[in-house]
C-alpha cells in the first residue's frame, strides 16, 4: 500500500472516530495503522475504507464452527487431555466472496486474494452467479489497485 493511501485511511479513521465520539479529546484518538501485507490486513483496510466512506461492507465467513470436545482429566499418570476438535459445516454458500458490500445501491462482492492465492472452482461459480444476477464481483490483490477500481466504479454509476 502506498504512503498516500495509508495516510488517507488514517485520516478517514481519525475523522470517523472524532464523529462517533465527539466528547473524546481529539489528541487522544489513537492512530490506526493500515497496510495490505496479508489477506486479513487487506480485508480490514477495504472494509474500513468503505465504512468510512458511508457505504456498507461486511466480512463473510463460510468456514463453519469449531467444536472443542477436549477435556482435561486427572489420572494416576498425571493430568491428561482427552477428546478432540471437530467442525460443524458452515451454512454459507460455497465460494462466497470475502467481503459483501453495497456501494451506491449496487451489490458488490469483493474476493481478497493475497500473494499466490487463486480462485477455487467454487469461487469461479459464485462469481458467475453474482454477475449473472446483475451484481458486481471484483478480486482485490492489493489496496492500491482496488482503490483505483473503486474510484472508476463510483464514477461510472
C-alpha positions as CSV (number, residue, x, y, z in Angstrom):
1,X,0.0,0.0,0.0
2,X,1.4,3.3,-1.0
3,X,2.0,6.1,1.6
4,X,-0.8,8.3,0.3
5,X,-3.4,5.6,0.7
6,X,-2.1,4.8,4.2
7,X,-2.4,8.4,5.2
8,X,-5.9,8.6,3.6
9,X,-7.1,5.6,5.6
10,X,-5.6,7.0,8.8
11,X,-7.2,10.4,8.2
12,X,-10.6,8.7,7.5
13,X,-10.3,6.6,10.7
14,X,-9.4,9.7,12.7
15,X,-12.5,11.6,11.3
16,X,-14.7,8.6,11.9
17,X,-13.6,8.3,15.5
18,X,-14.0,12.0,16.0
19,X,-17.5,11.9,14.6
20,X,-18.5,8.8,16.7
21,X,-17.0,10.2,19.9
22,X,-17.4,14.0,19.8
23,X,-16.7,14.4,23.6
24,X,-13.4,12.5,23.3
25,X,-10.3,14.8,23.2
26,X,-9.0,14.8,19.6
27,X,-5.4,14.4,20.6
28,X,-6.3,11.2,22.5
29,X,-7.6,9.4,19.4
30,X,-5.0,6.7,18.6
31,X,-3.5,6.5,15.1
32,X,-4.7,3.4,13.4
33,X,-2.1,1.7,11.2
34,X,-3.2,0.3,7.9
35,X,-1.4,-2.0,5.4
36,X,-2.1,-4.7,2.9
37,X,0.7,-7.1,3.7
38,X,-1.7,-10.0,4.4
39,X,-5.2,-11.2,3.4
40,X,-6.6,-10.1,6.8
41,X,-4.9,-6.7,6.7
42,X,-6.2,-6.1,3.1
43,X,-9.7,-7.2,4.1
44,X,-9.7,-4.8,7.1
45,X,-8.4,-1.9,5.0
46,X,-11.1,-2.3,2.4
47,X,-14.0,-2.8,4.9
48,X,-12.8,0.3,6.9
49,X,-12.5,2.4,3.8
50,X,-16.0,1.5,2.6
51,X,-17.5,2.1,6.0
52,X,-15.7,5.4,6.5
53,X,-16.9,6.5,3.0
54,X,-20.6,5.9,4.0
55,X,-21.1,2.6,2.3
56,X,-22.0,-0.8,3.8
57,X,-19.4,-3.6,4.0
58,X,-19.0,-6.7,6.0
59,X,-16.7,-9.7,6.2
60,X,-18.2,-13.0,5.2
61,X,-17.2,-16.2,6.9
62,X,-18.2,-19.6,5.5
63,X,-15.8,-21.6,7.5
64,X,-18.2,-23.3,9.9
65,X,-18.0,-23.6,13.7
66,X,-15.2,-25.2,15.7
67,X,-16.4,-27.6,18.4
68,X,-13.9,-28.3,21.1
69,X,-14.5,-31.7,22.8
70,X,-11.3,-31.9,24.7
71,X,-11.4,-32.5,28.4
72,X,-8.6,-32.4,31.0
73,X,-8.7,-35.3,33.4
74,X,-6.5,-36.4,36.3
75,X,-5.2,-39.9,36.1
76,X,-2.6,-41.9,38.1
77,X,-0.2,-40.8,35.3
78,X,-0.9,-37.2,35.8
79,X,-3.1,-34.6,34.1
80,X,-4.1,-35.6,30.5
81,X,-6.3,-34.2,27.8
82,X,-8.7,-36.5,26.1
83,X,-11.2,-35.9,23.2
84,X,-10.6,-33.7,20.2
85,X,-11.8,-30.9,18.0
86,X,-14.4,-31.2,15.3
87,X,-16.1,-28.8,12.9
88,X,-19.7,-28.2,12.0
89,X,-20.2,-27.4,8.4
90,X,-21.0,-23.7,7.7
91,X,-24.3,-22.7,6.2
92,X,-22.9,-20.1,3.8
93,X,-22.7,-20.6,0.0
94,X,-19.5,-22.4,-1.1
95,X,-17.2,-20.0,-2.8
96,X,-18.7,-16.8,-1.2
97,X,-16.6,-13.7,-1.6
98,X,-14.7,-12.4,1.5
99,X,-16.5,-9.1,1.6
100,X,-20.1,-8.2,0.8
101,X,-20.7,-4.5,0.2
102,X,-23.4,-2.1,-1.1
103,X,-21.9,0.8,-2.9
104,X,-24.3,3.5,-4.2
105,X,-27.1,0.9,-4.2
106,X,-25.2,-1.8,-6.1
107,X,-24.4,-5.2,-4.7
108,X,-20.6,-5.7,-4.8
109,X,-18.8,-8.8,-3.8
110,X,-15.0,-8.5,-3.1
111,X,-12.8,-11.5,-3.2
112,X,-9.4,-10.9,-1.4
113,X,-6.5,-12.8,-3.0
114,X,-3.1,-12.2,-1.4
115,X,0.2,-13.4,-2.8
116,X,-0.1,-16.5,-4.9
117,X,-3.7,-17.3,-3.8
118,X,-6.0,-18.1,-6.7
119,X,-9.8,-18.6,-7.1
120,X,-11.2,-22.1,-6.5
121,X,-13.7,-23.6,-8.8
122,X,-16.5,-22.8,-6.3
123,X,-15.4,-19.2,-6.2
124,X,-15.5,-19.0,-10.0
125,X,-19.0,-20.5,-10.0
126,X,-20.0,-17.9,-7.3
127,X,-18.6,-15.1,-9.4
128,X,-20.6,-16.2,-12.4
129,X,-23.8,-16.4,-10.3
130,X,-23.3,-12.9,-8.9
131,X,-22.5,-11.4,-12.4
132,X,-25.5,-13.2,-14.0
133,X,-27.8,-11.8,-11.3
134,X,-26.5,-8.2,-12.1
135,X,-24.2,-7.9,-9.1
136,X,-20.6,-6.7,-9.3
137,X,-17.7,-9.1,-8.4
138,X,-14.1,-7.9,-8.0
139,X,-10.9,-9.5,-7.0
140,X,-8.7,-7.4,-4.7
141,X,-5.0,-8.3,-4.7
142,X,-3.7,-5.1,-3.0
143,X,-5.3,-1.9,-1.7
144,X,-3.8,0.4,-4.4
145,X,-5.3,-1.4,-7.4
146,X,-8.6,-2.0,-5.6
147,X,-8.7,1.8,-4.8
148,X,-8.3,2.6,-8.5
149,X,-11.0,0.2,-9.4
150,X,-13.3,1.7,-6.7
151,X,-12.9,5.2,-8.0
152,X,-13.6,4.1,-11.6
153,X,-16.7,2.2,-10.4
154,X,-18.1,5.1,-8.4
155,X,-17.6,7.5,-11.4
156,X,-19.4,5.0,-13.7
157,X,-22.6,4.9,-11.6
